[in-house]
Amino acid sequence: MCYKHLMKQLKINNPFHAPVYHEEITCSTMEISRSLALQGAVHGTVFASDFQETGRGRIQGRLWEAGKGESLLFTMLLRYPGLDKIPRAFTLRAGLAVALAIEDFEPSLKNISAIKWPNDVMLIDRSKGRQNAKKTAGILAEAENGMCILA
């Protein structure tokens, strides 16, 4: 395990009624969530961190880098009775949910979010068009043994 045993459970109202954990610095929120899953963490458990030392992207060898305190870094564990029960196009749906949440949170961003297949949430510069969109979020989903780990 790569966490430093400084993980705290936050008092946050999780709509899944599951715990939300936080650690200031970790290796990877995905790896910690996988470890929590193997320890029996429940559906909807969230693990967040201010900084990941070894965050990674969808493609092997590609890193996910973010400065300390500059990004929302978290992973959510979702449990399904089997891999065939995970919704189709799950990563794309998660990206759409994030894009809509951004627009709800900041109305000035309404109608400038976009999804770049298969897992990026983009914000479009209105003055420059879609070709100058900036990546705002990346969705990483991995499934095994009836669980889906979503970062």
CNS distance restraints for C-alpha pairs under 8 A (distance, minus, plus):
assign (resid   1 and name CA) (resid  32 and name CA) 7.27 0.50 0.50
assign (resid   1 and name CA) (resid  35 and name CA) 7.20 0.50 0.50
assign (resid   2 and name CA) (resid  26 and name CA) 6.64 0.50 0.50
assign (resid   2 and name CA) (resid  27 and name CA) 5.68 0.50 0.50
assign (resid   2 and name CA) (resid  28 and name CA) 7.97 0.50 0.50
assign (resid   2 and name CA) (resid  31 and name CA) 7.90 0.50 0.50
assign (resid   2 and name CA) (resid  32 and name CA) 7.22 0.50 0.50
assign (resid   3 and name CA) (resid   7 and name CA) 7.62 0.50 0.50
assign (resid   3 and name CA) (resid  23 and name CA) 7.86 0.50 0.50
assign (resid   3 and name CA) (resid  25 and name CA) 7.83 0.50 0.50
assign (resid   3 and name CA) (resid  26 and name CA) 5.35 0.50 0.50
assign (resid   3 and name CA) (resid  27 and name CA) 6.69 0.50 0.50
assign (resid   3 and name CA) (resid  32 and name CA) 7.03 0.50 0.50
assign (resid   4 and name CA) (resid  26 and name CA) 7.24 0.50 0.50
assign (resid   6 and name CA) (resid  23 and name CA) 6.01 0.50 0.50
assign (resid   6 and name CA) (resid  24 and name CA) 7.87 0.50 0.50
assign (resid   7 and name CA) (resid  21 and name CA) 6.35 0.50 0.50
assign (resid   7 and name CA) (resid  22 and name CA) 5.43 0.50 0.50
assign (resid   7 and name CA) (resid  23 and name CA) 4.58 0.50 0.50
assign (resid   7 and name CA) (resid  24 and name CA) 7.91 0.50 0.50
assign (resid   8 and name CA) (resid  21 and name CA) 5.49 0.50 0.50
assign (resid   8 and name CA) (resid  22 and name CA) 5.32 0.50 0.50
assign (resid   8 and name CA) (resid  23 and name CA) 6.44 0.50 0.50
assign (resid   9 and name CA) (resid  19 and name CA) 6.68 0.50 0.50
assign (resid   9 and name CA) (resid  20 and name CA) 5.73 0.50 0.50
assign (resid   9 and name CA) (resid  21 and name CA) 4.35 0.50 0.50
assign (resid   9 and name CA) (resid  22 and name CA) 6.34 0.50 0.50
assign (resid  10 and name CA) (resid  19 and name CA) 7.49 0.50 0.50
assign (resid  10 and name CA) (resid  20 and name CA) 5.57 0.50 0.50
assign (resid  10 and name CA) (resid  21 and name CA) 5.73 0.50 0.50
assign (resid  10 and name CA) (resid  22 and name CA) 6.76 0.50 0.50
assign (resid  11 and name CA) (resid  20 and name CA) 7.50 0.50 0.50
assign (resid  12 and name CA) (resid  20 and name CA) 6.72 0.50 0.50
assign (resid  13 and name CA) (resid  17 and name CA) 7.17 0.50 0.50
assign (resid  14 and name CA) (resid  18 and name CA) 6.06 0.50 0.50
assign (resid  14 and name CA) (resid  19 and name CA) 7.11 0.50 0.50
assign (resid  14 and name CA) (resid  20 and name CA) 7.16 0.50 0.50
assign (resid  14 and name CA) (resid  44 and name CA) 7.88 0.50 0.50
assign (resid  16 and name CA) (resid  43 and name CA) 7.27 0.50 0.50
assign (resid  16 and name CA) (resid  44 and name CA) 5.18 0.50 0.50
assign (resid  16 and name CA) (resid  45 and name CA) 7.79 0.50 0.50
assign (resid  17 and name CA) (resid  44 and name CA) 7.32 0.50 0.50
assign (resid  18 and name CA) (resid  42 and name CA) 6.56 0.50 0.50
assign (resid  18 and name CA) (resid  43 and name CA) 6.88 0.50 0.50
assign (resid  18 and name CA) (resid  44 and name CA) 5.41 0.50 0.50
assign (resid  18 and name CA) (resid  45 and name CA) 5.02 0.50 0.50
assign (resid  18 and name CA) (resid  46 and name CA) 7.61 0.50 0.50
assign (resid  19 and name CA) (resid  44 and name CA) 7.68 0.50 0.50
assign (resid  19 and name CA) (resid  45 and name CA) 5.23 0.50 0.50
assign (resid  19 and name CA) (resid  46 and name CA) 6.48 0.50 0.50
assign (resid  20 and name CA) (resid  45 and name CA) 5.94 0.50 0.50
assign (resid  20 and name CA) (resid  46 and name CA) 4.64 0.50 0.50
assign (resid  20 and name CA) (resid  47 and name CA) 5.89 0.50 0.50
assign (resid  20 and name CA) (resid  48 and name CA) 7.59 0.50 0.50
assign (resid  21 and name CA) (resid  45 and name CA) 7.94 0.50 0.50
assign (resid  21 and name CA) (resid  46 and name CA) 6.08 0.50 0.50
assign (resid  21 and name CA) (resid  47 and name CA) 4.73 0.50 0.50
assign (resid  21 and name CA) (resid  48 and name CA) 6.15 0.50 0.50
assign (resid  22 and name CA) (resid  47 and name CA) 5.76 0.50 0.50
assign (resid  22 and name CA) (resid  48 and name CA) 4.75 0.50 0.50
assign (resid  22 and name CA) (resid  49 and name CA) 5.51 0.50 0.50
assign (resid  23 and name CA) (resid  47 and name CA) 7.97 0.50 0.50
assign (resid  23 and name CA) (resid  48 and name CA) 6.55 0.50 0.50
assign (resid  23 and name CA) (resid  49 and name CA) 5.00 0.50 0.50
assign (resid  23 and name CA) (resid  50 and name CA) 7.13 0.50 0.50
assign (resid  24 and name CA) (resid  49 and name CA) 5.20 0.50 0.50
assign (resid  24 and name CA) (resid  50 and name CA) 4.96 0.50 0.50
assign (resid  24 and name CA) (resid  51 and name CA) 6.41 0.50 0.50
assign (resid  25 and name CA) (resid  49 and name CA) 5.97 0.50 0.50
assign (resid  25 and name CA) (resid  50 and name CA) 5.98 0.50 0.50
assign (resid  25 and name CA) (resid  51 and name CA) 4.85 0.50 0.50
assign (resid  25 and name CA) (resid  52 and name CA) 5.98 0.50 0.50
assign (resid  25 and name CA) (resid  53 and name CA) 7.33 0.50 0.50
assign (resid  26 and name CA) (resid  49 and name CA) 6.58 0.50 0.50
assign (resid  26 and name CA) (resid  51 and name CA) 6.41 0.50 0.50
assign (resid  26 and name CA) (resid  52 and name CA) 5.07 0.50 0.50
assign (resid  26 and name CA) (resid  53 and name CA) 6.16 0.50 0.50
assign (resid  27 and name CA) (resid  31 and name CA) 7.44 0.50 0.50
assign (resid  27 and name CA) (resid  32 and name CA) 7.89 0.50 0.50
assign (resid  27 and name CA) (resid  52 and name CA) 5.06 0.50 0.50
assign (resid  27 and name CA) (resid  53 and name CA) 4.59 0.50 0.50
assign (resid  27 and name CA) (resid  54 and name CA) 4.98 0.50 0.50
assign (resid  27 and name CA) (resid  55 and name CA) 6.74 0.50 0.50
assign (resid  28 and name CA) (resid  32 and name CA) 6.38 0.50 0.50
assign (resid  28 and name CA) (resid  52 and name CA) 5.18 0.50 0.50
assign (resid  28 and name CA) (resid  53 and name CA) 6.61 0.50 0.50
assign (resid  28 and name CA) (resid  54 and name CA) 5.51 0.50 0.50
assign (resid  28 and name CA) (resid  55 and name CA) 4.85 0.50 0.50
assign (resid  28 and name CA) (resid  56 and name CA) 7.61 0.50 0.50
assign (resid  29 and name CA) (resid  33 and name CA) 6.06 0.50 0.50
assign (resid  29 and name CA) (resid  47 and name CA) 6.22 0.50 0.50
assign (resid  29 and name CA) (resid  48 and name CA) 6.37 0.50 0.50
assign (resid  29 and name CA) (resid  49 and name CA) 6.79 0.50 0.50
assign (resid  29 and name CA) (resid  52 and name CA) 7.08 0.50 0.50
assign (resid  29 and name CA) (resid  55 and name CA) 7.37 0.50 0.50
assign (resid  29 and name CA) (resid  73 and name CA) 7.11 0.50 0.50
assign (resid  29 and name CA) (resid  74 and name CA) 5.80 0.50 0.50
assign (resid  29 and name CA) (resid  75 and name CA) 5.63 0.50 0.50
assign (resid  29 and name CA) (resid 151 and name CA) 7.38 0.50 0.50
assign (resid  30 and name CA) (resid  34 and name CA) 6.17 0.50 0.50
assign (resid  30 and name CA) (resid  55 and name CA) 7.89 0.50 0.50
assign (resid  30 and name CA) (resid  74 and name CA) 7.82 0.50 0.50
assign (resid  30 and name CA) (resid  75 and name CA) 5.79 0.50 0.50
assign (resid  30 and name CA) (resid 149 and name CA) 7.05 0.50 0.50
assign (resid  30 and name CA) (resid 150 and name CA) 7.59 0.50 0.50
assign (resid  30 and name CA) (resid 151 and name CA) 6.31 0.50 0.50
assign (resid  31 and name CA) (resid  35 and name CA) 6.27 0.50 0.50
assign (resid  32 and name CA) (resid  36 and name CA) 6.15 0.50 0.50
assign (resid  32 and name CA) (resid  47 and name CA) 7.31 0.50 0.50
assign (resid  33 and name CA) (resid  37 and name CA) 6.01 0.50 0.50
assign (resid  33 and name CA) (resid  46 and name CA) 7.50 0.50 0.50
assign (resid  33 and name CA) (resid  47 and name CA) 6.24 0.50 0.50
assign (resid  33 and name CA) (resid  75 and name CA) 6.48 0.50 0.50
assign (resid  33 and name CA) (resid  76 and name CA) 7.14 0.50 0.50
assign (resid  33 and name CA) (resid  77 and name CA) 6.57 0.50 0.50
assign (resid  33 and name CA) (resid 149 and name CA) 7.15 0.50 0.50
assign (resid  34 and name CA) (resid  38 and name CA) 6.33 0.50 0.50
assign (resid  34 and name CA) (resid  77 and name CA) 7.94 0.50 0.50
assign (resid  34 and name CA) (resid 149 and name CA) 7.10 0.50 0.50
assign (resid  35 and name CA) (resid  39 and name CA) 6.37 0.50 0.50
assign (resid  36 and name CA) (resid  40 and name CA) 6.46 0.50 0.50
assign (resid  36 and name CA) (resid  41 and name CA) 5.36 0.50 0.50
assign (resid  37 and name CA) (resid  41 and name CA) 4.80 0.50 0.50
assign (resid  37 and name CA) (resid  42 and name CA) 7.40 0.50 0.50
assign (resid  37 and name CA) (resid  77 and name CA) 7.07 0.50 0.50
assign (resid  41 and name CA) (resid  45 and name CA) 6.45 0.50 0.50
assign (resid  41 and name CA) (resid  77 and name CA) 7.91 0.50 0.50
assign (resid  42 and name CA) (resid  77 and name CA) 7.54 0.50 0.50
assign (resid  42 and name CA) (resid  78 and name CA) 7.88 0.50 0.50
assign (resid  42 and name CA) (resid  79 and name CA) 7.52 0.50 0.50
assign (resid  43 and name CA) (resid  77 and name CA) 5.87 0.50 0.50
assign (resid  43 and name CA) (resid  78 and name CA) 4.76 0.50 0.50
assign (resid  43 and name CA) (resid  79 and name CA) 5.10 0.50 0.50
assign (resid  44 and name CA) (resid  76 and name CA) 5.99 0.50 0.50
assign (resid  44 and name CA) (resid  77 and name CA) 5.33 0.50 0.50
assign (resid  44 and name CA) (resid  78 and name CA) 5.38 0.50 0.50
assign (resid  44 and name CA) (resid  79 and name CA) 7.80 0.50 0.50
assign (resid  45 and name CA) (resid  76 and name CA) 5.67 0.50 0.50
assign (resid  45 and name CA) (resid  77 and name CA) 5.33 0.50 0.50
assign (resid  45 and name CA) (resid  78 and name CA) 7.51 0.50 0.50
assign (resid  46 and name CA) (resid  74 and name CA) 6.84 0.50 0.50
assign (resid  46 and name CA) (resid  75 and name CA) 5.67 0.50 0.50
assign (resid  46 and name CA) (resid  76 and name CA) 4.41 0.50 0.50
assign (resid  46 and name CA) (resid  77 and name CA) 6.43 0.50 0.50
assign (resid  47 and name CA) (resid  74 and name CA) 5.50 0.50 0.50
assign (resid  47 and name CA) (resid  75 and name CA) 5.38 0.50 0.50
assign (resid  47 and name CA) (resid  76 and name CA) 6.51 0.50 0.50
assign (resid  48 and name CA) (resid  72 and name CA) 7.72 0.50 0.50
assign (resid  48 and name CA) (resid  73 and name CA) 5.65 0.50 0.50
assign (resid  48 and name CA) (resid  74 and name CA) 4.04 0.50 0.50
assign (resid  48 and name CA) (resid  75 and name CA) 6.47 0.50 0.50
assign (resid  49 and name CA) (resid  72 and name CA) 7.77 0.50 0.50
assign (resid  49 and name CA) (resid  73 and name CA) 5.62 0.50 0.50
assign (resid  49 and name CA) (resid  74 and name CA) 6.32 0.50 0.50
assign (resid  50 and name CA) (resid  68 and name CA) 5.78 0.50 0.50
assign (resid  50 and name CA) (resid  69 and name CA) 5.08 0.50 0.50
assign (resid  50 and name CA) (resid  70 and name CA) 7.85 0.50 0.50
assign (resid  50 and name CA) (resid  71 and name CA) 7.42 0.50 0.50
assign (resid  50 and name CA) (resid  72 and name CA) 7.33 0.50 0.50
assign (resid  50 and name CA) (resid  73 and name CA) 6.55 0.50 0.50
assign (resid  51 and name CA) (resid  66 and name CA) 7.16 0.50 0.50
assign (resid  51 and name CA) (resid  67 and name CA) 6.96 0.50 0.50
assign (resid  51 and name CA) (resid  68 and name CA) 4.94 0.50 0.50
assign (resid  51 and name CA) (resid  69 and name CA) 6.66 0.50 0.50
assign (resid  51 and name CA) (resid  73 and name CA) 7.31 0.50 0.50
assign (resid  52 and name CA) (resid  65 and name CA) 7.69 0.50 0.50
assign (resid  52 and name CA) (resid  66 and name CA) 7.68 0.50 0.50
assign (resid  52 and name CA) (resid  73 and name CA) 7.82 0.50 0.50
assign (resid  54 and name CA) (resid  63 and name CA) 7.19 0.50 0.50
assign (resid  54 and name CA) (resid  64 and name CA) 7.67 0.50 0.50
assign (resid  55 and name CA) (resid  63 and name CA) 5.84 0.50 0.50
assign (resid  55 and name CA) (resid  64 and name CA) 4.86 0.50 0.50
assign (resid  55 and name CA) (resid  65 and name CA) 6.46 0.50 0.50
assign (resid  56 and name CA) (resid  60 and name CA) 7.83 0.50 0.50
assign (resid  56 and name CA) (resid  61 and name CA) 7.43 0.50 0.50
assign (resid  56 and name CA) (resid  62 and name CA) 5.88 0.50 0.50
assign (resid  56 and name CA) (resid  63 and name CA) 4.09 0.50 0.50
assign (resid  56 and name CA) (resid  64 and name CA) 4.50 0.50 0.50
assign (resid  56 and name CA) (resid  65 and name CA) 7.73 0.50 0.50
assign (resid  57 and name CA) (resid  61 and name CA) 7.69 0.50 0.50
assign (resid  57 and name CA) (resid  62 and name CA) 5.16 0.50 0.50
assign (resid  57 and name CA) (resid  63 and name CA) 5.28 0.50 0.50
assign (resid  57 and name CA) (resid  64 and name CA) 5.29 0.50 0.50
assign (resid  57 and name CA) (resid 140 and name CA) 6.99 0.50 0.50
assign (resid  58 and name CA) (resid  62 and name CA) 7.15 0.50 0.50
assign (resid  58 and name CA) (resid 140 and name CA) 6.02 0.50 0.50
assign (resid  66 and name CA) (resid  70 and name CA) 6.48 0.50 0.50
assign (resid  66 and name CA) (resid  71 and name CA) 6.35 0.50 0.50
assign (resid  67 and name CA) (resid  71 and name CA) 7.29 0.50 0.50
assign (resid  73 and name CA) (resid 151 and name CA) 7.69 0.50 0.50
assign (resid  74 and name CA) (resid 151 and name CA) 5.81 0.50 0.50
assign (resid  75 and name CA) (resid 149 and name CA) 6.83 0.50 0.50
assign (resid  75 and name CA) (resid 150 and name CA) 5.39 0.50 0.50
assign (resid  75 and name CA) (resid 151 and name CA) 4.04 0.50 0.50
assign (resid  76 and name CA) (resid 149 and name CA) 5.95 0.50 0.50
assign (resid  76 and name CA) (resid 150 and name CA) 5.17 0.50 0.50
assign (resid  76 and name CA) (resid 151 and name CA) 6.32 0.50 0.50
assign (resid  77 and name CA) (resid 147 and name CA) 7.14 0.50 0.50
assign (resid  77 and name CA) (resid 148 and name CA) 6.08 0.50 0.50
assign (resid  77 and name CA) (resid 149 and name CA) 4.72 0.50 0.50
assign (resid  77 and name CA) (resid 150 and name CA) 6.31 0.50 0.50
assign (resid  78 and name CA) (resid 147 and name CA) 5.77 0.50 0.50
assign (resid  78 and name CA) (resid 148 and name CA) 5.04 0.50 0.50
assign (resid  78 and name CA) (resid 149 and name CA) 6.15 0.50 0.50
assign (resid  78 and name CA) (resid 150 and name CA) 7.52 0.50 0.50
assign (resid  79 and name CA) (resid 146 and name CA) 6.08 0.50 0.50
assign (resid  79 and name CA) (resid 147 and name CA) 4.27 0.50 0.50
assign (resid  79 and name CA) (resid 148 and name CA) 6.03 0.50 0.50
assign (resid  80 and name CA) (resid  85 and name CA) 6.08 0.50 0.50
assign (resid  80 and name CA) (resid  86 and name CA) 6.42 0.50 0.50
assign (resid  80 and name CA) (resid 146 and name CA) 5.14 0.50 0.50
assign (resid  80 and name CA) (resid 147 and name CA) 5.65 0.50 0.50
assign (resid  80 and name CA) (resid 148 and name CA) 7.43 0.50 0.50
assign (resid  81 and name CA) (resid  85 and name CA) 6.52 0.50 0.50
assign (resid  81 and name CA) (resid 146 and name CA) 5.61 0.50 0.50
assign (resid  82 and name CA) (resid  86 and name CA) 7.31 0.50 0.50
assign (resid  82 and name CA) (resid 145 and name CA) 7.09 0.50 0.50
assign (resid  82 and name CA) (resid 146 and name CA) 4.29 0.50 0.50
assign (resid  82 and name CA) (resid 147 and name CA) 7.57 0.50 0.50
assign (resid  83 and name CA) (resid 143 and name CA) 7.09 0.50 0.50
assign (resid  83 and name CA) (resid 144 and name CA) 7.12 0.50 0.50
assign (resid  83 and name CA) (resid 145 and name CA) 7.17 0.50 0.50
assign (resid  83 and name CA) (resid 146 and name CA) 5.06 0.50 0.50
assign (resid  83 and name CA) (resid 147 and name CA) 7.32 0.50 0.50
assign (resid  86 and name CA) (resid  90 and name CA) 7.18 0.50 0.50
assign (resid  86 and name CA) (resid 148 and name CA) 7.65 0.50 0.50
assign (resid  89 and name CA) (resid  93 and name CA) 6.18 0.50 0.50
assign (resid  90 and name CA) (resid  94 and name CA) 6.13 0.50 0.50
assign (resid  91 and name CA) (resid  95 and name CA) 6.19 0.50 0.50
assign (resid  91 and name CA) (resid 118 and name CA) 7.06 0.50 0.50
assign (resid  91 and name CA) (resid 119 and name CA) 6.03 0.50 0.50
assign (resid  91 and name CA) (resid 139 and name CA) 6.39 0.50 0.50
assign (resid  91 and name CA) (resid 140 and name CA) 7.05 0.50 0.50
assign (resid  91 and name CA) (resid 141 and name CA) 6.25 0.50 0.50
assign (resid  92 and name CA) (resid  96 and name CA) 6.26 0.50 0.50
assign (resid  92 and name CA) (resid 115 and name CA) 7.68 0.50 0.50
assign (resid  92 and name CA) (resid 117 and name CA) 7.28 0.50 0.50
assign (resid  92 and name CA) (resid 118 and name CA) 6.10 0.50 0.50
assign (resid  92 and name CA) (resid 119 and name CA) 6.03 0.50 0.50
assign (resid  93 and name CA) (resid  97 and name CA) 6.22 0.50 0.50
assign (resid  94 and name CA) (resid  98 and name CA) 6.27 0.50 0.50
assign (resid  94 and name CA) (resid 139 and name CA) 7.15 0.50 0.50
assign (resid  95 and name CA) (resid  99 and name CA) 6.18 0.50 0.50
assign (resid  95 and name CA) (resid 115 and name CA) 6.66 0.50 0.50
assign (resid  95 and name CA) (resid 119 and name CA) 6.30 0.50 0.50
assign (resid  95 and name CA) (resid 120 and name CA) 6.67 0.50 0.50
assign (resid  95 and name CA) (resid 121 and name CA) 5.95 0.50 0.50
assign (resid  95 and name CA) (resid 138 and name CA) 7.69 0.50 0.50
assign (resid  95 and name CA) (resid 139 and name CA) 6.30 0.50 0.50
assign (resid  96 and name CA) (resid 100 and name CA) 6.16 0.50 0.50
assign (resid  96 and name CA) (resid 115 and name CA) 6.76 0.50 0.50
assign (resid  96 and name CA) (resid 121 and name CA) 7.64 0.50 0.50
assign (resid  97 and name CA) (resid 101 and name CA) 6.08 0.50 0.50
assign (resid  98 and name CA) (resid 102 and name CA) 6.19 0.50 0.50
assign (resid  98 and name CA) (resid 121 and name CA) 7.44 0.50 0.50
assign (resid  99 and name CA) (resid 103 and name CA) 6.44 0.50 0.50
assign (resid  99 and name CA) (resid 113 and name CA) 5.85 0.50 0.50
assign (resid  99 and name CA) (resid 114 and name CA) 7.01 0.50 0.50
assign (resid  99 and name CA) (resid 115 and name CA) 7.68 0.50 0.50
assign (resid  99 and name CA) (resid 121 and name CA) 6.25 0.50 0.50
assign (resid  99 and name CA) (resid 122 and name CA) 7.99 0.50 0.50
assign (resid 100 and name CA) (resid 104 and name CA) 6.16 0.50 0.50
assign (resid 100 and name CA) (resid 113 and name CA) 7.89 0.50 0.50
assign (resid 101 and name CA) (resid 105 and name CA) 6.00 0.50 0.50
assign (resid 102 and name CA) (resid 106 and name CA) 6.04 0.50 0.50
assign (resid 102 and name CA) (resid 109 and name CA) 7.35 0.50 0.50
assign (resid 103 and name CA) (resid 107 and name CA) 5.36 0.50 0.50
assign (resid 103 and name CA) (resid 108 and name CA) 7.45 0.50 0.50
assign (resid 103 and name CA) (resid 109 and name CA) 5.36 0.50 0.50
assign (resid 103 and name CA) (resid 110 and name CA) 4.90 0.50 0.50
assign (resid 103 and name CA) (resid 111 and name CA) 7.51 0.50 0.50
assign (resid 103 and name CA) (resid 113 and name CA) 7.55 0.50 0.50
assign (resid 104 and name CA) (resid 110 and name CA) 7.67 0.50 0.50
assign (resid 106 and name CA) (resid 110 and name CA) 7.44 0.50 0.50
assign (resid 109 and name CA) (resid 113 and name CA) 7.16 0.50 0.50
assign (resid 109 and name CA) (resid 123 and name CA) 7.97 0.50 0.50
assign (resid 112 and name CA) (resid 123 and name CA) 5.53 0.50 0.50
assign (resid 112 and name CA) (resid 124 and name CA) 5.08 0.50 0.50
assign (resid 112 and name CA) (resid 125 and name CA) 7.39 0.50 0.50
assign (resid 112 and name CA) (resid 126 and name CA) 7.17 0.50 0.50
assign (resid 113 and name CA) (resid 121 and name CA) 6.97 0.50 0.50
assign (resid 113 and name CA) (resid 122 and name CA) 5.58 0.50 0.50
assign (resid 113 and name CA) (resid 123 and name CA) 4.53 0.50 0.50
assign (resid 113 and name CA) (resid 124 and name CA) 6.17 0.50 0.50
assign (resid 114 and name CA) (resid 121 and name CA) 5.93 0.50 0.50
assign (resid 114 and name CA) (resid 122 and name CA) 5.07 0.50 0.50
assign (resid 114 and name CA) (resid 123 and name CA) 6.26 0.50 0.50
assign (resid 114 and name CA) (resid 124 and name CA) 7.23 0.50 0.50
assign (resid 115 and name CA) (resid 119 and name CA) 7.24 0.50 0.50
assign (resid 115 and name CA) (resid 120 and name CA) 5.78 0.50 0.50
assign (resid 115 and name CA) (resid 121 and name CA) 4.83 0.50 0.50
assign (resid 115 and name CA) (resid 122 and name CA) 5.96 0.50 0.50
assign (resid 116 and name CA) (resid 120 and name CA) 5.04 0.50 0.50
assign (resid 116 and name CA) (resid 121 and name CA) 6.28 0.50 0.50
assign (resid 116 and name CA) (resid 122 and name CA) 6.78 0.50 0.50
assign (resid 119 and name CA) (resid 138 and name CA) 5.74 0.50 0.50
assign (resid 119 and name CA) (resid 139 and name CA) 5.09 0.50 0.50
assign (resid 119 and name CA) (resid 140 and name CA) 6.97 0.50 0.50
assign (resid 120 and name CA) (resid 135 and name CA) 6.61 0.50 0.50
assign (resid 120 and name CA) (resid 136 and name CA) 7.49 0.50 0.50
assign (resid 120 and name CA) (resid 137 and name CA) 5.79 0.50 0.50
assign (resid 120 and name CA) (resid 138 and name CA) 4.57 0.50 0.50
assign (resid 120 and name CA) (resid 139 and name CA) 6.30 0.50 0.50
assign (resid 121 and name CA) (resid 135 and name CA) 5.98 0.50 0.50
assign (resid 121 and name CA) (resid 136 and name CA) 5.54 0.50 0.50
assign (resid 121 and name CA) (resid 137 and name CA) 4.97 0.50 0.50
assign (resid 121 and name CA) (resid 138 and name CA) 6.22 0.50 0.50
assign (resid 122 and name CA) (resid 133 and name CA) 5.85 0.50 0.50
assign (resid 122 and name CA) (resid 134 and name CA) 5.35 0.50 0.50
assign (resid 122 and name CA) (resid 135 and name CA) 4.47 0.50 0.50
assign (resid 122 and name CA) (resid 136 and name CA) 5.27 0.50 0.50
assign (resid 122 and name CA) (resid 137 and name CA) 7.04 0.50 0.50
assign (resid 123 and name CA) (resid 133 and name CA) 5.33 0.50 0.50
assign (resid 123 and name CA) (resid 134 and name CA) 5.32 0.50 0.50
assign (resid 123 and name CA) (resid 135 and name CA) 6.54 0.50 0.50
assign (resid 123 and name CA) (resid 136 and name CA) 6.46 0.50 0.50
assign (resid 124 and name CA) (resid 128 and name CA) 7.88 0.50 0.50
assign (resid 124 and name CA) (resid 129 and name CA) 6.20 0.50 0.50
assign (resid 124 and name CA) (resid 130 and name CA) 5.43 0.50 0.50
assign (resid 124 and name CA) (resid 131 and name CA) 7.99 0.50 0.50
assign (resid 124 and name CA) (resid 132 and name CA) 6.53 0.50 0.50
assign (resid 124 and name CA) (resid 133 and name CA) 4.15 0.50 0.50
assign (resid 124 and name CA) (resid 134 and name CA) 6.46 0.50 0.50
assign (resid 125 and name CA) (resid 129 and name CA) 5.69 0.50 0.50
assign (resid 125 and name CA) (resid 130 and name CA) 7.04 0.50 0.50
assign (resid 125 and name CA) (resid 132 and name CA) 6.24 0.50 0.50
assign (resid 125 and name CA) (resid 133 and name CA) 5.84 0.50 0.50
assign (resid 125 and name CA) (resid 134 and name CA) 7.74 0.50 0.50
assign (resid 128 and name CA) (resid 132 and name CA) 6.02 0.50 0.50
assign (resid 129 and name CA) (resid 133 and name CA) 7.13 0.50 0.50
assign (resid 138 and name CA) (resid 151 and name CA) 7.94 0.50 0.50
assign (resid 139 and name CA) (resid 150 and name CA) 7.04 0.50 0.50
assign (resid 139 and name CA) (resid 151 and name CA) 5.68 0.50 0.50
assign (resid 140 and name CA) (resid 150 and name CA) 5.69 0.50 0.50
assign (resid 140 and name CA) (resid 151 and name CA) 4.96 0.50 0.50
assign (resid 141 and name CA) (resid 148 and name CA) 6.62 0.50 0.50
assign (resid 141 and name CA) (resid 149 and name CA) 5.54 0.50 0.50
assign (resid 141 and name CA) (resid 150 and name CA) 4.37 0.50 0.50
assign (resid 141 and name CA) (resid 151 and name CA) 6.27 0.50 0.50
assign (resid 142 and name CA) (resid 148 and name CA) 5.66 0.50 0.50
assign (resid 142 and name CA) (resid 149 and name CA) 5.27 0.50 0.50
assign (resid 142 and name CA) (resid 150 and name CA) 6.60 0.50 0.50
assign (resid 143 and name CA) (resid 147 and name CA) 5.61 0.50 0.50
assign (resid 143 and name CA) (resid 148 and name CA) 4.32 0.50 0.50
assign (resid 143 and name CA) (resid 149 and name CA) 6.24 0.50 0.50
assign (resid 144 and name CA) (resid 148 and name CA) 6.64 0.50 0.50
